[in-house]
Amino acid sequence: MTGTAARRDGRAPDQLRPVKIELGVNVHAEGSCLIEMGRTRVWITASVEDRVPMHRRGTGQGWITAEYSMLPRATHDRGPREAIQGRVGGRTHEIQRLIGRSLRAAVDMGKIGERTITLDCDVLQADGGTRTASITGAFAALYMAIKRMKDARMISEIPVRQHLAAVSCGVVKQRRCSTWTTPKTSRPRPTSTA
């Protein structure tokens, strides 16, 4: 990343927003966290169930999936709950799939047994980067759940292949920029999410 001019929030173009992850925020879930990336806040729970989708039955392979939603007032204007509309929107569906694929790539699915781990990512407050905050926080909650499974002797080892975090990058006025927080009308052109 290059550039020295500060942004509206005072950060340099290559400077990430402050990140804070509070673990164990839900006493009922096998894993949970509250992640804050700047003013974006996402509440995440990991739930372990002794069942898998049809395509995994009898394979010995587990499954990791994610659900993502924004609370109605997570943004400047209240948005309707998608559950009330009776369908998941295209953006939400794409983000859920991205979170699930990212997590599955980081874990050896054959070592969790025929179990499903569902990560519920609920955006409490959005100020850009909700999908990357969800991926990063979901990995933290997933790791907690997997550790709890190992401690309960449900699995023999931690099946994590690699640790996972995500950040957004874009281009603003021909300059590379990380994790933006600009008004919707002047969003930078995204280049990658890793």
N, C-alpha and C positions, 0 to 999 in steps of 0.2 A: 504494500500500500504506500502511496505517496501523498504529499501535500501537507501544508502547515496551517492553512486557514481554518479557524475554529468554526464549528457549526452553531446553530441557534442555541443548542444546549451546552455549548462551551467545549465540546469534545473536538479533538483533531480528527481529520477524515479517516485516519487508520486506527482510531481509538475505539475499543469496544465499550458498550455501556457497562456500568457496574452490574455484577452478577451475584446473586445471593440465593442459596438453596437451603431451605429448612426441611430437614428430614423428619419422618415420623409424625406428620401433622394429623393423621387420621388413625384413631385407635383400632378401628375395625378392619382396615385393609392390611393385606400382607406386606405392602410397601406403599409409601406415600411421600409426597413432598409439596412444598409451595416454592415455586421458582419465581424470582424477580430478575428481569433483565431491564434495567432502567425503570421506567414506570409500567412496563408490561408485567402482569402477574398471572400465573397459571397454577391452579390447584390440580394435582395429579394423584390418582390412586391406582394401585396394581392389585388385581384380584386373581387368585389362582383357583381354577375349577378342575375337577377330575373328569373332564370330557374334552373331546376335540371335534372339529367340524367333520362332516361326512368324508371328505377327501383325505383325512388323516387317520380314520379309524382302522385299526388292525396293522398300522405301519410301525408302531413304536415311537413315532415322531410326535412332538408337541407342536403347539401353535401359539404365536404371540400376535395379538391384534390390538387396535387402538380405536377409541372413539374420541371425537373432538367436538367441542361446542363453545360458543361464546354466550355468556350471560347477556340478557337483553340490554343492559346498560353498561356493557364493557367498553363501548365506544361513545363518542360525543353525543350521538342520537340513539334513542332506544330502538333496537331491532327486535322483530318478533322471534319468539322461540321457534326453531325449526320443527320441533315435535308438534306444535299446534298446527303447523302447515301440513303435517302429514307426510313430509318427505325431507330427505337430507339434501341440501343444496350442493351444487357442483363444486364450489370452493371447499366446503366442509368435507365432502367425499374425497376429494383429491388430497387434502391435508391428512385425513385419517389413514389413507393408503400409504402416504409418504412416511408417516410415523411408524406404522406397522412394518413396512419393508425395511426401514432403517434399523429397527430393533431386531428383526429376524436375522438380518445380516451379521449382527454382533454376537449372536448366541448360537451354540450348537443345539439345534432343535431335537436331535436324537438323545440328548442327555437330560431332557426334562420329563421324559416319559409322555404318555398320552394324556397331557394336561393342556389346558388353555390358560394363558395369562393375558388378561385384558387390562389395558392401560386407559383409564378415563381421564382426559385432559380437558378441564373446564377453565376457560379464559375468564378471569375475574375483572381484569382491566387490560385494555389493548392500547399500546402505543408503538405499534410496529414490532415485527419479529415474533409474532405469536406462534408460528409453526416451528421456528428454531428453538424458542423457549420450551415448547411442548416436547420436541425431540430430546433435548438435553435433560429436562426434568423427568420425562418418561423413562430414560435410561437409569436415572438415579433411583426412581421408585421400583423399576424392574429389578435392579441389582439388589435392593432391600428384600424384595419378594423372593428372589432366588436364594439369597443368603438364609432367609427364614426357612425355605424348603430344605436346604442342606442341614441346617441346625435341627430340623425335625426329622432328619434322615429319610426324607422323601426322595432325595437325590444324593449321589455319592460325592459329587464335586461341583464346583461353581463352573457352569458351562459357558462362560463368557469368553468369546474369541478375542474381542477387542472392546475397549471402552469407547463411548460414543458421546459426542457433543456436536452442536450445530451452530453456525453463524451465517448471517446474510451478508452479501457483498453486492455492490452496484456501482454504476458510473453516474456521476453528477458533474455536468459541465466539463466533460472530458477527463475527470479525475476519479480514480478508484476510491470507493468509500465503503466502510463497514457499518453494519447495523444502523440503518437510518431511522430517524424519527421526524419525518417531514409531513406536512399536510398532504392529504390524498391527491390533490390536484398537482402537486409538484414532486411526486415520487421519482426516485432515480430509476434508471433502467437496470433491472436485476441481471447479474451475470452468473451467480452460482449460489447454491446452498450446499454446504459440506458438513 
